[in-house]
């Protein structure tokens, strides 16, 4: 199998994370799936129990919302943990229930691009996976250090919680890495096609066969787009749900001032990540717009300038312009949203910033005109 094969690129995940993305029926992945389901059910079970729990009641087993934020705000803390863990839960189930037909079609069209020497070296993908793996390990260390500093439970409970934190974060990193690899591959291939396209125009050697190659690239991105869109909506949707609870902790809770300060920093980092994710997933449209501008410039400016110049100098036009007839169709496709879109709106920094502004306006009004402690006190008032 050639190094440029997309299937081999996906195997770089196995090299760093030690798990095979395509082998979902292995005993390891099934066991991990069972643990993910048990974890998610336990999160809801702890959340329901925390509603009726007394203020001074000890934290339940693996009740991380109570451990990190305290017994007084354990209800909101458990909601935050549910929002965070939903990313892993949905990503795993989406992967396990998927027949991966989109991946086979992506690989099929990618093989056609390789024939035209448009491909991404394996080293480039491994570099991206290495960065994702490093970030995952760093987050695991930070979470474990944070837990170590704030908890004084027995050694058995501490070891179990450290294992729980490490495993869940490691799996989240594994399932989140592939969308970023796939998005980077699509954007990089568009960039390579742009460079080759520009070279052919400069040399006057544009052939219909090369323009026809664009449709393989277009179809590859369309099949990948299904997975990219679902992944983006899962990650960003759950992060916005987490923002709601962290916003409460930072500005309306009565937890320790140091923890409120940390929550404010965490809130800033999550918002920054949401914007960064949107910028990354908007790279495909950015590269597509650049290619569209180049093709449009050639069709409406360069070609007619060259024809007029050749006519005045009694020169024969350069060969290779037979590909011109295919360009208007290519421009039409590029002028549409080629990358990730939500509700027919392309994902980019400007769009997500507008949404974030509207989101915080609604959240501020909700907390300003409502009772911020309603989630904590609602059951208490009923019992009284």
N, C-alpha and C positions, 0 to 999 in steps of 0.2 A: 504494500500500500504506500502510495507516495506521501511525502511530507506535507503536500499541499491539500491532501484529502481532509474535508471538513470533519469526517468521523475521527480521524487521528487527532485533530485539534481539540475536539471535545474530550478526548481521553486525557488531555493534560489535567483535567479535573481529578482524574484518578491518581495521577502522579503526585499531586500535592495533598489532596484530601483523603485519598485512600478508598474512595467509594466510586463505583461505576454508575454513571448516570443512566445508561441504557439497560442495565440489569436490575430491573425493579422487582423481579420475582425471586431474587436471591434471599437466602435465609437472613442475612444481615439486614437488608433493607426492610424486610417484613417485620423483623424484630424491632427495628428502629421505628417503624410505623406504629407498632403496638404501643411502644413507649410514648410516642407523640400523642396518641389518642388518650392514653392514661393520664398524661400530663394535662391535656386540655380539659378532660372531664374533672380532674382534681382541682383545676383552677376555678371552674364554675361551682364545684362543691364547696370549696373554701369561701368563695364569694357569698354563697347563700348562707353558710354558717356564720360568716362575719357580720351579717346584717343583724342577727339576734345575739351576737356575742356581747358580753359585758365589757366595759371600758378597760378593766384591769385583767381580763382573761388573756392567758398566754397565746402566743401565735401558734397556729396549727402547723401540722407537718407540711413543709415546703410552701408555706404561705409567704411568698416573697414580698408582697405588698405590705404586709404587716411588719416584716423584718426590716425592710429598708426605710419605711416612712412612719412607723410607730402604730401603736394600738388605737390611738384616737382617730386616725384617718385610715384605718385598715380597709374600709369599704372602697374608698376611692383608690387606694393603693392596689387592691385586688382587681379593680376595673382596669387600671393601667397595665397590670401584668397580663390580663386577658387580651387587651388591645395589642400588646407587644407580641405575645405568643400566637396570636391569630395569623401573623405573617408566616411563621413556620408551619402551622397547621394547614393553612390553605395552600401554601406552596407544595407541601408534601402530597396532599390529596389530589391537587391538580396534576402533579407529576405521575402519581400512581395510577389514576384513572384515565390518563391520556394514552391514546394508542400511538402517539408520536408520529403520526402520518405527516404532520407538518415538517418534522425534522428530516424524514426521508425525502420529501419533496425539496427541501432546502439543499440537501446534499446532492440531489439529482441535478438541479440547476447550477449548483456550484461547480460540479464536474464539467459542465459545458463551458463555464467561464475559465476553468483551468486550461482548456484546450486553446484558448486565446491568450494564454499566459497572463491572465488576470487572477491572482490568487494572493493569499496572505501566508507568509512563512510561519511555520509552527513556532519559531522562537518568539514571534511577536505576540501570539496568543499566550504562550507560557509566561511571558513577562506580565501580562494582565492578570493571569491566574495567580502568579506569585505575589502580586500586590494585594489581591483580594485575600489570599491566604494569610499574608502578614497582618492585614487589618483585622481579620478574624481572630488571630492569636492575640493581638494587642487588646481587643475588646474583651476577650476571655480573661486576660490578666487583670484588666481594670475592674471588671465585675467581681472577680474573686478577691482582689485586694480590698475593694469597697466592703464586701461582705465580711471579710476577716477583721476589718477595723471596727465594725459596728456591732458585731455579734459575739456574745460570750456564752454560747450554749455548750453542751457536752460534745466531746470529741467525735462521737458517732454521728450526731446530728450535723456537725460542721462538715465532716467528710462527705456525708450524703448530699448536703446542699452544694458543696463545691463541685461535686461530680455532676449534679443536676444543672448547675449554671454552665459548666464547661461544655457538656454534651449538647444542651439546647442551643447555645450560641454557636457551637461548631457546626451543627446541622443547618442553622439559619444561614451561616456564611456559605455553606456548600450549595444550597438551593438558590441563593441570591446571586451567585457568581455567574451562572450560565446566561441569564438575561443580559448581563453586562458584556460578556464575551460575544454573544450573538449580535448585540447592538454595535459593538466595536468592529466586528467583522463586516457587517453591512456598510457602515460608514466608511471603513477603510477601502472596501472594494469600489464604492462610488468614487472615492478619491483617486484610486488607481485608474479607473475608467476615465475620469476627467483628465488625468495626465496623459494617457494614451490618446484620448480624443484630441487634446490640444496639440500633441505631436503630429498626428495625422493631418490636422488642419494646416499646421505650419509647413509641412512637407508637401501638401497638396496630394496626399495619398489616401484620402478617406474612401473606404470601400463599403459597399452595401453589407458585406458579411460582418464587418466590425460593428456597424450600426445595429445589425440584427442581433448581435451579442447582448445589446442592452436589454432585450426582452427577457433573456435568461436572468440577468441581474434584477430586473424589475419584478419578475415572478418570484425569485428567491426572497426578496425583501417582503413581498406580500404574504408569503407563507410564514416567514419569520415574524411578521408584524402581529399575527394572531397571538403568538406566545408572548411577545414583548408587551403588547397592550394589556393582557391579563396580568402579567407580572407587575407592570407599572401600577395598575389600579389596586392590586393587592397591597403592595408595599406602601404607596402614598396614602391610600385610604386608611390603613391601620396606623400609619404615622400621624395622620390628622386626628384620629381617635385618641392616640396617646397624648397629643398636644393639649387636648381638652383637660385631661386630668393633671398634667404637669403645669398647665397654666393656673389651675386651681391651687396646687401646692405652692407655687411661687408667689402668688399675689393674694390669696384669700384664706389659706390655711393658718393654723396656729402651731405648726411644727417648729422645731428649733431654727433660729435665724440662719445658721450655717447651712442647714439642709435646704432652706428656702433659697438661699443664694446659689447653692449647687443646682437646684431645680431651674432657676432662672438661666444659668449657663447651659443646662441640658436643653431647655426650651429653645435657646438660640441655636444650639448645635443641630437639633432636629429640623428646625425651619431651614437652616443652611443646607442640610442634607436633602430636604425635599426640593429645594431650588436646584441643588447640584444634580439630583436624579433627573429633574426635568430638562436641564441643560444637556446632560449626557444622552438622554433618550431623544433629544431634539437634533442630535448631530446628523442623523440621516437626512432630515429635511434641509439642514444647512448645506450639506454636500450636494443634495439634489438641486437646490437653488443655484449653486455655483455652476453646476453642469448645464442647467437650463439657460443661464445667462450666456454661457459660452456658445451654446448651440444657437441661441437667438441672435447673438452678435454675428455669427457666421452667416446665418440665413438672411438676415436683413441688412448687414453692413458689409462684411468682408467679401462675400460672394459677388455682390453686384459691383463692388469697387474693383475686384480682380477682373471681372468681365469687361468693365468699361476701360480699364487700363490695357488689357490685352487687345481690345478693339482699336484703341488709338495707336498702339504700337505695332499693329498688324501681326500679332503673335497668336499662336494657338494656345488655348487655355490649358492649364496643367491637367494632366490626367488624374483620375481618382475622385472626381466630384460626382460620380454616379450615386454616391451615398446620400446626396442631398434630398432625394425624394422621400427618404425615410425619416428625415429630421423633424418635420412638423408634427408627426405622430409622437415622436419621442419628447418633444417640447410640451405637448399637451399632457402627457403622463407626468412629466416632471413638475408641471405647474399645479398639479393636484397634491394633496397631502400624502407624501410617500412614506413618512415615518409614523410614529405612534400618534394617535389622535383619540380624544375622548369627547363624545357627543359632537362629532364633526368639527372639533376644534383642535388644531395642531398643538402639541405639547412643546412649550419653550419657556424661557425665563419670564418673559413679559406676561404670558398667560397665567402662569402659576403665581406670580407676585400679585396680580389682580385678585386671584381667587383667595390667596392668603389674607389680603387686606379685607375682603368681604367676610371671610371666615372669622377673623378676630373682631370685626365690628359686631357680628352676631353674638359671639361668645361674650364680649364685654357687656352688651345689652342684656344678655341672659343673666349674667352674674350681678349686674347692677340693679336690675328690677326684680330679681328673684332672690331666693335664699341660697347662698353658696353651700350651706351645710345641709341642704335638703336630703342628699344621698345618705348622709350619716344619721340624721335625726328623725327621718320619716318613720322608721319602725319603732324608735324609742318613744315617740309621741303616741303612737297607736297603743303600745303596751301600757303606757301610763293612763 
